[in-house]
Amino acid sequence: MSKFVVVLIALVSAILLPSCRCTKGSCAKPASASAAATSSSDSSLVLKPTPAQLAKAVPARNIHCPTDGEKIGSMGAGVPVIYKGRSVLLCCANCPKEFAADPDKYLAVALADTVPDRP
């Protein structure tokens, strides 16, 4: 049974992952090395956050990838990044590079597309 689940997950991933519009080399690259991390902790960009960093960050709770509009989870688990103390989920491993090119823009997009608070 567990082999079946692994094969099923691999098959679904193989079908869904190619739907990402960010193909190898097509996503924007950061404008400079400082785009990946800045000196101010409030505006720092963390492209590969640790579990401890994610625990401290405030989740943006975005529904779609701010870089290309894919629904989070449609291509596997969301890929987190942290910017200005907010954790944002992206649809795939190619999207952090594009997010780094204009983090203010993509953070605003993510915050405008959030899961509604429960009453």
Secondary structure by P-SEA (a helix, b strand, c coil): caaaaaaaaaaaaaaccccccccccccccccccccccccccccbbbccccaaaaaacccccccccccccccccccccbbbbbcccbbbbcccccaaaaaaacaaaaaaaaaaccccccc
